[in-house]
Amino acid sequence: MKILIVEDDLEAAAYLAKAFREAGIVLDHASDGESGLFLATENSYDVLVVDRMLPRRDGLSLISELRARNIHTPVLILSALGQVDDRVTGLRAGGDDYLPKPYAFSELLARIEVLGRRKGTPEQDMVYRVGDLELDRLSHTVKRAGREIPLQPREFRLLEYLMKNAGQVVTRTMLLENVWDYHFDPQTNVIDVHVSRLRSKIEKDFDQPLLRTVRGAGYMMKDEAAG
Amino acid sequence: MTALYRTTAVRLSALYLLLFALCAAFLVFYVSSMSEGLLAQQMRDAVTTEVAGIENIFDKNGMNGLLRTLERRSRQPGANLYIIASPTGEVLAGNVLALQPGVLDNEGWTETPFRYQRFLEEGSRERHMARAQVVVLPNGLRLLVGRDLGEPEHFRVLVRQALMVALGVMGVGALVIWYLIGRNALKRMDRMSGASQRIMAGDLSQRLPASGSGDEFDRLSESLNTMLGRIEKLDEGLKQVSDNIAHDLKTPLTRLRNKAEAALGGGETPADYRAALEEVIGESDQLIRTFNALLMISRVEAGQAPAEMSPIDLSDIARDGVELYEPVAEDCGLRVTCDIADGILVRGNRELVGQALGNLIDNAIKYAEGSGGEAEIRVTLGRDDGAVSLSVSDSGPGIPDDKREEVVKRFVRLDESRSKPGTGLGLSLVGAVMEMHGGHLELEASHPARENNRGLTVRMVFPAGAD
């Protein structure tokens, strides 16, 4: 995966560059809005990470300009402003995701992986499969090894999101955002409890674990047997 | 005086003075010309009538009767002018001593006023103006009957005087009003700008003066004062936030620093370092959380309503909240019950209300946990008297009656709860969110009759008619 980071804080950019390279992601860096716009227009990236406040051209105007030029690379907005309405304006300007500063690197990485793979993920897939687990989005049924597993509606949405992003780390805030549509920090371990209940339903009576806890980051659906 | 001239009141009164003077002059001119015309007409009529009368007397009584009548009339005070002249213009009789020549030549009304002198006024050389009618009697003699023009002339002078007096009175009045209004307005403006200067100098408690008359100056003062009140409140909020930041963020920052230092000095194995670093990250996450909550509260309190205020379904939010926290509560050994009315809509921000409810349930779980036998939390949503209330009750230790006001303030944590995790900002955030929605927060004991574990019920009350 190749990404472009537009960030004027050089120290933060250097840290991100190192961390992303370690995670196997190729990256370009621009330190102001204009050169960011130039790079994003000239080259092809999987994801753009854009700081909201930039010299020479602010982040939101950069995104609007890109969209006006018909470039639809997914954009993640980084912002020191973390309020409800800032997120809304950011997403309205054409951003695809929004992460308030300060953030955990694992959170940023997880979100970028999901954004970068979005292009390939067929939204229209009616059935998601991970190992012998099968989720039918039309009939709202979940089967494992042919046996139906009854789920509550919210558990179904939770599993649907996890399976849609199978093979990728999904963080707790991503789950809260996508399954409950809330963007605040739930503080206690509410999400963990929901996930562990779901896990007990889909893994009980089966040997093969499918839902893995990624330490310090979140969760990942993966068919361990398939590698 | 130049400052006085520059005031609006003075400029306006000068303009009014000019307009009124023009109107008055026009009026006086109009009235005087009309009445002069009327007077002249009256005089003509009187003279014409008299001439007819005299001709009549001549017809009846002849020359002698005529002379007698004229003599009698001449003696009356303010008598008309009478002359009897020969056909050639020689004066034969009459009460006129001298006459402008040529007046008797033409029959009918004299074209213009003429000069004359009376017998009685021989001493004074003053000449008078008059107009007259000349007729030729049947015996060929000429008769002149005229009237002195002194009367209309006098009237004209009177009118002119009245005009001057009126203009003078108006001028003086305008000057007085000019001075009073202008000075009064100036004084009030000066007081207002003085007060604004003190405010600009930093004394936000100052207010602009109002005279209490409810005039435009008072209305201006009132609106500016309302604005100042708002600014003062914002300013106080800002001060409070910065004080709190200084106070309550420095403590965890110190802790963070201490931990890092201790790790640097005491670490032996990589595992030690790892554990210390994880603690540091945990501590800084807590700091970020506090910081975010603080920013959010001050932003909500500043009344910067988020762009997204729309009709929201409180019933859905309440159910979502219960559903989100129920598993955690159950894991903590709590029973969760709810009584949520359907289809309750209010105008608001789903994200903020959801977060506020989340905070309340989170608190309830924290304090109800391990409170003994029938530990439970209860979420209810209903409408009474039109106002919508969403409340979260717990069976925890509750809050003493006298401390309820206190806990809503920022960073206030009762001593009994210091051991629990938290920023001390949860309830203040809920309070701020409710204020933004035009509602308020009510705190009470869930089980007032109990000895201990009276519990706490926090009620978010949305205003009636909010939907």
Interface residues (C-beta under 8 A of the other chain):
Chain A: G82 Q83 V84 D85 V88 T89 P100 P102 A104 R154 W180 Y182 H183 F184 D185 P186 Q187 T188 N189 V190 V193 H194 R197
Chain B: I281 S284 D285 I288 R289 N292 L295 M296 R299 P306 A307 E308 D320 E323 L324 Y325 P327 V328 D331 N349 E351 L352 G354 Q355 G358 D362 I365
